Amino acid sequence: MVNNVFEIKYKDSGTKARVGVLYTKSGKIETPFFMPVATKTSVKHISSCDLHKMGSKAIISNSFILSLRPGVEVIKKFGGIAKFMNFNGISFTDSGGFQMYSKRLYIKSKEDGIFFRNPYNLEKIFITPEKAMEIQFNLGSDVAMSLDSMPLISETKESVAESVRKTFLWARKCKEYHDKLQSNLLKNERQLLFGIIQGGIHEDLRKISARDLVMLNFDGYSIGGLALGEKKEDEYRMIEVCKEFIPEEKPVYLMGAGEPIELLEAISRGCDIFDSRFPTQNARRGAIFTSEGRINIKAGKFREDKTSLDNNCDCFVCKNYTRAYIRHLLLSEEGVGLRLASYHNLYFLQKLMENARRAIERGDFKKFVEDFKKNQFKKTS
């Protein structure tokens, strides 16, 4: 099945997992894939060369933060985010809606947009759907996100319902203005635009949000407001609810998901694209992904451990450094340690996505997931 944006190449017989190809103005990328978070055009402690070496073919940046520093015009003069950071891959941008989750940045929202606080000078800034589109268009990302109203996980159902209402209102404005911005471009020059489905863990609200956004016919659909601490069964159920409404030929992006088993569970339910700060954020704290489960490398039992972080990993970190050394660096708060731990975790997820794609192609993805889960619980840290 193919359209101008997304082509499904393989389907797994035992799950809803699929391998596809997403086509963008900068090239194509095979799905499912995981994107490291390059908020300010940089993944923390990881260079663009590192991203290339680990096989990362897509990143996501924060358009709101970049509009403040270094500014849209600076990045535009370089030819867009990817060229500015010398990244030879696909670039996504978020609209800024997620910053509603930040007490430091978010002030309030109105019917026609969101008031944020500039973290650099504390100035008040108003972001409308049209402004969000203009910023992302000029940043030159391959895939932009519509402006959404991001509810906190602790908010009441009434508050989440209001977020769903605003998200649809803003999404419609985003789609109209984004189409206008690109009216004179050829198809292969177009920036793609994804709509973001909200609704918390409320099935009826998710259905409303998904149904309404699908009517707007976005290039793809993001599932927002999950992977924020809710129960995993609630997260997976909301994915299934959204997928009932999203056309099969549209790519599906689960925002904020970055835990290995979580990614595989989402793939099995038909998700194609992922991003999260989780892998690098946890790496800096000593939480390391391995083929036999997550370990706390700062634990005392690794003080004299001469083995690699993961004996089944072939990244340059595991080929060259011991657990004892990386533990020492992290405890000493050395920058090299932060880089090595972050690189390994990101590499682990890139290999996980690659192995998942091959399992789907073979038709044994379900067994692949079952075996992965068994191995993840072999050891405890």
C-alpha positions in Angstrom: 0.0 0.0 0.0 1.5 3.4 -1.0 0.6 7.0 -1.1 2.8 10.1 -1.8 4.1 10.1 1.8 4.1 6.6 3.2 4.5 3.1 1.7 3.8 -0.1 3.6 6.3 -2.7 2.6 5.7 -5.6 5.0 3.0 -6.6 7.5 3.5 -9.0 10.4 0.9 -11.8 10.4 0.6 -12.1 14.2 0.4 -8.4 15.1 -0.3 -5.0 13.6 3.4 -4.3 13.2 4.5 -3.1 9.7 7.6 -2.0 7.9 7.2 1.1 5.8 9.0 3.9 4.0 8.3 7.6 4.9 9.1 9.9 2.0 10.2 13.4 2.7 11.8 16.3 0.8 15.2 15.3 2.2 14.9 11.7 1.3 13.2 8.5 2.5 13.5 6.6 5.8 12.4 3.0 6.7 10.0 2.6 9.6 9.7 1.8 12.4 12.4 4.2 13.6 13.4 6.0 16.8 14.5 9.6 16.8 17.0 11.0 19.4 15.8 14.4 20.8 18.0 17.3 19.5 16.0 20.0 21.3 18.4 22.8 20.4 19.8 21.1 17.3 22.0 18.9 19.5 21.4 15.6 21.3 23.0 16.1 24.7 26.6 15.0 24.7 26.2 13.5 21.2 27.5 15.0 18.0 26.1 14.8 14.5 29.0 12.5 13.6 28.0 10.2 16.5 24.4 10.1 15.2 25.7 9.1 11.8 27.9 6.4 13.1 25.2 4.8 15.3 22.8 4.7 12.3 20.4 7.4 13.4 18.6 8.7 10.3 16.1 11.1 12.0 16.1 13.6 14.8 13.5 15.9 16.4 14.1 19.5 17.5 12.1 22.0 19.4 10.9 24.8 17.1 9.7 27.1 19.9 13.1 27.0 21.7 15.0 27.4 18.3 12.9 30.4 17.4 14.3 32.1 20.5 17.9 31.1 20.1 19.6 31.2 17.7 16.5 32.4 15.9 14.6 31.3 12.8 16.5 33.6 10.5 19.9 32.3 11.4 18.9 28.7 10.8 17.1 29.6 7.6 20.2 31.2 6.2 22.0 27.9 6.7 19.4 26.1 4.7 17.4 24.5 7.6 18.0 22.5 10.8 19.8 19.6 9.2 22.3 21.7 7.4 22.8 24.0 10.4 23.8 21.0 12.6 25.5 19.1 9.7 23.1 16.1 10.1 22.6 14.0 7.0 19.1 12.7 7.7 15.5 13.6 8.3 14.5 16.4 10.7 11.3 16.6 12.6 10.2 19.6 14.7 7.6 19.8 17.5 5.3 22.8 17.5 5.8 23.9 21.1 2.6 22.4 22.6 4.7 20.1 24.8 6.1 23.1 26.6 2.7 23.4 28.2 4.1 20.7 30.4 6.8 23.0 31.7 6.0 25.3 34.6 9.1 27.3 33.7 7.8 28.1 30.2 4.1 27.8 30.1 1.9 30.8 31.3 -1.6 30.1 29.9 -3.6 29.3 26.8 -6.4 31.2 25.1 -8.8 30.3 22.3 -6.3 31.4 19.6 -3.0 30.3 21.1 -0.5 29.9 23.9 1.4 32.3 26.1 4.9 31.2 26.9 7.7 32.7 28.9 11.0 33.2 27.1 13.5 31.3 29.3 16.4 33.5 28.3 14.9 37.0 29.1 11.5 36.1 30.8 9.6 38.0 28.0 6.1 36.9 27.3 5.6 35.3 23.9 2.3 34.4 22.2 2.3 31.4 19.8 -0.7 31.0 17.5 -1.3 28.1 15.2 -0.2 30.2 12.2 3.0 31.3 14.0 3.8 27.7 14.9 3.5 26.8 11.2 5.6 29.8 10.0 8.4 29.0 12.5 8.6 25.3 11.5 8.3 26.1 7.8 11.2 28.6 7.9 13.3 26.2 10.1 13.1 23.9 7.1 12.3 20.6 8.9 11.1 17.7 6.8 8.2 17.0 9.1 6.3 19.6 11.2 3.7 19.1 14.0 0.5 21.0 14.4 0.1 23.1 17.5 -1.7 21.1 20.2 -3.0 21.8 23.7 -1.0 19.5 26.0 -2.8 18.5 29.2 -1.0 17.5 32.3 -1.5 13.9 33.3 -3.0 15.0 36.6 -5.7 17.2 35.0 -9.4 16.5 35.3 -11.4 14.9 32.4 -13.1 18.3 31.8 -9.7 20.0 31.4 -8.5 17.2 29.0 -11.8 17.6 27.0 -11.0 21.3 26.7 -7.5 20.5 25.4 -9.1 18.1 22.8 -11.3 21.0 21.7 -8.5 23.5 21.3 -6.2 20.9 19.7 -8.7 20.4 16.9 -9.4 24.1 16.5 -5.7 24.8 16.3 -5.0 21.8 14.0 -7.5 23.1 11.5 -5.9 26.5 11.4 -2.4 24.9 11.2 -3.5 22.8 8.2 -5.0 25.7 6.4 -2.1 28.0 6.9 0.5 25.3 6.2 -1.2 24.6 2.9 -1.1 28.3 2.1 2.6 28.5 2.9 3.4 25.7 0.5 0.9 26.5 -2.3 3.7 27.3 -4.8 6.0 24.3 -4.0 6.3 21.1 -5.9 5.3 17.9 -4.1 8.9 16.8 -3.6 9.7 20.1 -2.0 6.8 20.0 0.6 7.3 19.9 4.3 5.0 17.2 5.8 2.6 18.1 8.5 1.4 15.7 11.2 -1.7 16.3 13.4 -1.4 15.4 17.1 -4.2 13.4 18.8 -4.8 14.2 22.5 -7.3 12.9 25.0 -5.3 11.7 28.0 -6.3 8.1 29.0 -10.0 8.8 28.3 -11.2 6.5 25.6 -14.1 8.7 24.5 -11.9 11.8 24.3 -9.3 9.9 22.3 -12.0 8.8 19.8 -13.2 12.3 19.4 -9.7 13.7 18.9 -8.7 11.0 16.4 -11.9 11.2 14.4 -11.8 14.9 14.1 -8.2 15.1 13.1 -8.5 12.4 10.5 -11.1 14.5 8.8 -8.4 17.1 8.2 -6.3 14.7 6.2 -2.8 15.3 7.6 0.2 13.6 6.1 0.6 11.6 9.3 -0.7 11.4 12.8 1.0 11.8 16.2 -0.3 10.4 19.4 0.5 12.9 22.1 0.0 13.1 25.8 1.2 9.5 26.6 4.4 8.0 28.0 4.1 10.5 30.8 3.8 8.1 33.8 0.4 6.6 33.2 0.0 2.8 33.5 1.4 1.0 30.5 -1.9 -0.8 29.9 -3.6 2.6 29.7 -1.0 3.8 27.2 -1.3 0.7 25.0 -5.1 0.9 25.1 -5.1 4.5 24.0 -2.8 3.6 21.0 -5.3 0.9 20.0 -8.2 3.4 20.3 -6.4 5.9 18.1 -5.5 3.3 15.5 -9.1 2.4 15.0 -9.6 5.8 13.4 -6.2 6.5 11.7 -6.2 5.3 8.0 -3.9 2.4 7.5 -1.9 4.2 4.9 -0.9 7.0 7.3 2.3 6.9 9.4 1.7 6.9 13.1 4.1 8.7 15.5 3.9 7.9 19.3 5.5 10.9 20.9 7.7 10.6 23.9 8.1 6.8 24.0 11.7 5.5 24.5 11.7 2.5 26.8 12.7 -0.7 24.8 9.7 -2.9 25.7 7.3 0.1 25.3 8.6 0.6 21.8 8.1 -3.0 20.8 4.6 -3.0 22.3 3.7 0.1 20.3 5.1 -1.3 17.1 3.0 -4.4 17.6 0.0 -2.1 17.7 0.8 -0.3 14.5 3.0 2.6 15.5 5.9 3.6 13.2 7.8 6.5 14.6 9.1 7.3 18.1 11.1 9.9 20.1 12.1 10.4 23.7 14.6 12.1 26.0 14.4 8.9 28.1 17.4 7.0 26.7 19.9 9.9 27.1 18.5 11.3 30.3 18.6 8.0 32.0 22.1 7.2 30.6 23.4 10.3 32.3 22.0 9.0 35.6 23.6 5.6 35.1 20.6 3.6 33.7 22.0 1.5 30.9 20.1 -0.6 28.3 21.4 -4.1 27.8 20.2 -7.2 26.0 19.6 -8.8 29.5 17.7 -5.8 31.0 18.5 -2.4 32.3 21.3 -2.0 34.8 22.4 0.8 37.2 26.0 1.2 36.2 26.6 3.3 39.3 26.0 0.4 41.5 28.9 -0.8 43.7 29.0 -4.3 42.2 30.4 -2.8 38.9 33.3 -1.1 40.6 35.8 -3.6 39.3 33.8 -5.1 36.4 36.0 -5.6 33.4 33.2 -6.6 31.0 31.5 -4.2 28.5 28.2 -2.6 29.1 26.5 -5.3 27.0 28.4 -8.4 25.7 25.9 -8.6 22.9 26.4 -5.0 21.7 28.9 -4.0 19.0 28.9 -0.3 19.5 32.3 1.4 19.9 31.6 2.0 23.6 31.2 -1.8 24.3 34.2 -2.6 22.1 36.5 -0.3 23.9 35.4 0.4 27.5 34.6 -1.5 30.6 31.7 -1.1 33.0 34.1 -0.2 35.8 35.5 2.7 33.7 32.2 4.1 32.7 30.9 3.8 36.3 34.0 5.8 37.4 33.4 8.5 34.8 29.7 8.9 35.7 30.4 9.1 39.4 33.1 11.6 38.7 30.7 13.6 36.5 33.1 13.5 33.6 31.7 14.6 30.2 33.3 11.6 28.5 31.2 9.3 30.7 28.0 11.1 29.8 28.8 10.8 26.1 29.7 7.1 26.3 26.6 6.1 28.3 24.3 8.2 26.1 25.9 6.8 22.9 25.4 3.2 24.0 21.7 3.7 24.9 20.9 5.4 21.6 22.8 2.8 19.7 20.9 0.1 21.5 17.6 1.6 20.4 18.8 2.0 16.8 19.7 -1.7 16.7 16.4 -2.6 18.4 14.5 -0.8 15.6 16.6 -2.5 12.9 16.1 -5.9 14.4 12.4 -5.2 14.8 12.1 -4.3 11.1 13.9 -7.5 10.0 11.6 -9.6 12.3 8.5 -8.0 10.7 9.9 -8.8 7.3 10.5 -12.5 8.3 7.0 -12.6 9.8 8.1 -13.6 13.3 7.8 -10.3 15.1 5.6 -11.7 17.8 8.3 -14.3 18.7 11.0 -11.6 18.5 9.1 -9.5 21.1 8.5 -12.5 23.4 12.2 -13.5 23.3 13.3 -9.9 23.9 11.1 -9.7 27.0 12.4 -13.0 28.4 16.0 -11.7 28.0 15.2 -8.4 29.6 14.2 -10.0 32.8 17.1 -12.4 33.1 19.0 -10.1 35.5 18.1 -7.4 37.8 20.4 -4.4 38.6 
